[in-house]
Amino acid sequence: MQPNRLDADLENWHDFEVESRREIIALLRSIGEKNQLIRMLVQGESDVCVTSILEVDADSNSVILDCSINAEQNQRILGARSLSYETTLDKIRILFASARVEKCTFEGAPALKIAVPTTLIRLQRREYYRMSTPVSNPVRVVIPLPAEMGGGSSSFPLADISCGGIAILDNKLLLGDSIGKQYGDCRIELPEVGPIVTGLQIRNCLDMTLLNNKSNRRLGCQFTDMARGALNAVQRYITKLERERNARIAGLG
């Protein structure tokens, strides 16, 4: 069950469904370890309980939650057919749901128990996850050029990628510097994820002088007309880059 989305400005968010049990358990444990408060929606916005994760037990497939200080609300929670939950972890909103809540005790005190959710949603703002792409073996985007620019297509290396767009390097100054210029049917080959097709709109331009005195142009481009499946592929690739970066950091530690 996908939780209700509460923001009116959700076009600035992109959702990513997590289905890996191992990853879900790790996320829930991190939420508990960081003492993040969780909004439990019993009957939508009209009945909200603030709770926290006390324990995640993978062996018994259970998540132990703090109960409400209000006895009547606890009864409504236990009688509810479904509940949804909302919290944050490292500036990313986490949403999940449960079909049933049971009474239990934890360290001698009353608590609530739900099953480990089979899926959860991570909602993250576009600007939060801008990842640099590899330099030695760059990811490339192929951009079809309009007739007035000679037609055909050209390939450009990416400097970074986010859920909202990419930055590309145009060292031959083929695309000009026109803010707002749009290019359709651009193709990006995401390593180990696959190709995606999207429109691009140039949103900013920066001319740079490199150490060898050669010039380069960095163009910030926003995704346009991108299918949901392509956005999910971008998120998977960003997650892959992040894991590789964290592995490198851990190896240096």
C-alpha positions in Angstrom: 0.0 0.0 0.0 1.4 3.3 -1.0 1.1 6.0 1.8 -0.7 9.2 1.2 1.5 12.0 -0.1 1.0 15.1 2.0 2.7 18.0 0.2 0.9 20.3 -2.2 4.2 21.0 -4.1 5.1 17.4 -4.9 6.3 18.3 -8.3 9.5 19.3 -6.6 9.8 15.7 -5.2 10.6 12.4 -6.8 9.6 9.2 -5.2 11.6 6.0 -5.1 10.1 2.8 -4.0 12.3 0.5 -1.9 11.5 -3.2 -2.1 14.7 -4.8 -0.8 14.0 -6.3 2.6 17.6 -5.8 3.7 17.5 -2.1 2.7 14.1 -1.5 4.4 15.4 -3.0 7.6 18.6 -1.0 7.4 16.6 2.3 6.8 14.2 1.5 9.7 17.1 0.7 12.1 18.8 4.0 11.1 15.6 5.9 11.9 15.5 4.2 15.3 19.1 4.8 16.1 18.9 8.5 15.2 15.7 8.8 17.4 13.7 10.3 14.5 10.1 11.0 15.4 7.5 9.3 13.2 4.0 10.7 12.4 1.6 7.8 12.6 -1.6 8.7 10.7 -4.5 6.7 12.2 -7.3 8.3 10.3 -5.5 10.7 8.0 -4.6 14.1 9.3 -7.5 14.1 11.7 -5.8 11.6 14.1 -2.0 11.7 14.3 0.2 10.0 16.8 3.9 10.9 17.2 5.9 7.7 17.8 9.4 6.3 17.3 11.1 3.0 16.5 12.3 1.1 19.5 13.5 -2.0 17.8 13.6 -3.7 14.4 13.7 -7.5 14.8 14.4 -9.2 11.4 14.0 -12.7 12.8 10.4 -12.1 14.0 9.7 -9.7 11.1 8.6 -7.0 13.5 9.0 -3.3 14.2 8.4 -2.2 17.8 7.0 1.3 18.1 6.5 3.6 21.1 2.8 3.8 22.0 0.7 6.9 22.4 0.4 8.6 25.8 -3.3 8.8 25.1 -5.1 5.5 26.0 -8.1 6.2 23.8 -5.8 6.9 20.8 -4.0 3.6 21.5 -7.4 1.9 21.2 -8.1 3.6 17.9 -4.6 2.6 16.7 -5.2 -1.0 17.6 -8.6 -1.0 15.9 -7.5 0.6 12.7 -7.5 -1.5 9.5 -4.5 0.4 8.1 -2.1 3.1 9.2 0.5 5.2 7.4 3.7 6.6 8.7 5.9 9.5 7.8 9.4 10.4 9.0 12.7 11.8 7.7 16.2 10.5 7.5 19.1 12.7 6.4 16.7 15.2 4.8 14.8 12.4 2.9 11.2 11.8 3.7 10.3 8.1 4.4 6.7 6.9 4.0 5.4 3.4 4.7 2.2 1.7 5.8 1.0 -1.2 7.9 -2.2 -3.1 7.8 -2.4 -4.1 11.5 -0.9 -3.0 14.9 -0.6 -5.3 17.9 0.0 -4.6 21.6 3.3 -5.8 23.0 5.8 -4.9 25.7 9.3 -3.6 25.2 11.8 -3.5 28.1 8.9 -3.8 30.5 6.8 -1.0 29.1 3.7 -1.0 26.8 4.5 -0.8 23.1 3.1 -1.4 19.6 4.2 -3.9 17.1 3.8 -4.0 13.3 5.3 -6.2 10.6 8.3 -5.0 8.7 6.8 -3.3 5.7 7.3 -5.0 2.3 7.9 -1.7 0.6 8.5 1.9 1.5 8.8 5.2 -0.3 11.7 7.6 -0.1 10.9 11.1 -1.2 13.9 13.4 -1.8 14.2 16.9 -3.1 16.0 17.2 -6.4 18.7 19.3 -5.0 19.7 17.0 -2.2 21.3 14.3 -4.4 23.6 15.7 -6.9 26.3 13.1 -7.5 29.5 13.6 -9.5 29.8 11.1 -12.3 33.0 9.2 -13.1 35.8 11.2 -14.7 38.0 8.4 -16.1 35.2 6.7 -17.9 32.5 9.4 -18.2 28.8 8.8 -18.6 27.7 10.4 -21.9 24.5 12.0 -23.2 23.8 12.0 -26.9 21.9 15.1 -27.9 20.2 15.4 -31.3 21.0 18.8 -32.9 18.4 20.9 -34.7 18.8 21.7 -38.4 20.0 25.2 -37.7 22.9 23.8 -35.7 23.9 21.4 -38.5 21.6 18.4 -37.6 22.9 15.0 -36.6 23.8 14.4 -33.0 26.7 15.0 -30.6 27.9 13.2 -27.5 28.7 15.1 -24.3 30.3 13.9 -21.0 28.3 14.3 -17.8 29.9 16.2 -14.8 27.1 15.3 -12.4 23.6 14.0 -12.2 20.6 14.5 -9.9 16.9 13.5 -10.0 16.2 16.8 -11.6 18.8 17.0 -14.3 22.4 16.8 -15.3 25.4 19.0 -15.8 27.3 18.4 -19.1 30.7 19.6 -20.4 30.6 21.2 -23.9 34.3 21.8 -24.6 33.7 22.4 -28.3 31.0 25.0 -27.5 28.5 23.2 -29.8 25.4 24.0 -27.9 25.8 27.7 -27.3 24.9 29.4 -24.1 21.2 30.1 -24.6 19.4 29.7 -21.2 16.1 28.0 -21.8 17.1 26.3 -25.0 15.4 22.8 -25.2 16.6 19.6 -26.8 14.4 16.5 -27.2 15.0 12.8 -27.3 18.4 12.9 -25.5 19.8 9.5 -24.7 21.9 8.8 -21.6 23.6 5.4 -21.1 23.6 4.7 -17.4 26.2 2.1 -16.5 24.7 -1.1 -15.1 21.3 0.5 -15.2 20.6 1.0 -18.9 19.7 3.8 -21.4 17.1 6.4 -20.7 15.6 9.0 -23.0 14.6 12.5 -21.9 14.3 16.1 -23.0 16.8 18.6 -21.6 16.4 22.3 -21.0 19.5 24.4 -20.4 19.1 26.3 -17.1 22.6 27.7 -16.5 25.9 28.1 -18.2 29.5 28.5 -16.8 32.6 29.1 -18.9 35.7 27.7 -17.2 39.4 27.9 -17.9 41.2 24.6 -17.1 44.7 24.2 -15.7 46.1 23.7 -19.2 44.6 27.0 -20.2 42.0 25.3 -22.4 38.4 26.5 -22.1 35.4 24.4 -21.3 31.7 25.1 -20.8 29.6 23.5 -18.2 25.9 23.5 -18.9 23.3 22.8 -16.2 20.3 21.0 -17.8 16.9 20.1 -16.4 15.1 16.9 -17.3 11.9 17.5 -19.3 9.3 15.1 -20.6 10.8 12.2 -18.7 8.9 9.0 -18.2 8.5 7.7 -14.6 10.5 4.6 -15.4 13.4 6.8 -16.6 13.3 8.8 -13.3 13.4 5.5 -11.4 16.4 4.5 -13.4 18.2 7.7 -12.6 17.5 7.2 -8.9 18.9 3.7 -9.1 22.0 5.0 -10.8 22.5 7.7 -8.1 22.1 5.1 -5.4 24.7 3.0 -7.1 27.1 6.0 -7.3 26.5 6.8 -3.6 27.2 3.2 -2.5 30.5 3.2 -4.5 31.5 6.5 -3.0 30.7 5.2 0.5 32.7 2.0 -0.2 35.7 4.1 -1.3 35.4 6.3 1.9 35.2 3.2 4.1 38.2 1.7 2.3 40.3 4.8 3.0 39.2 4.9 6.7 
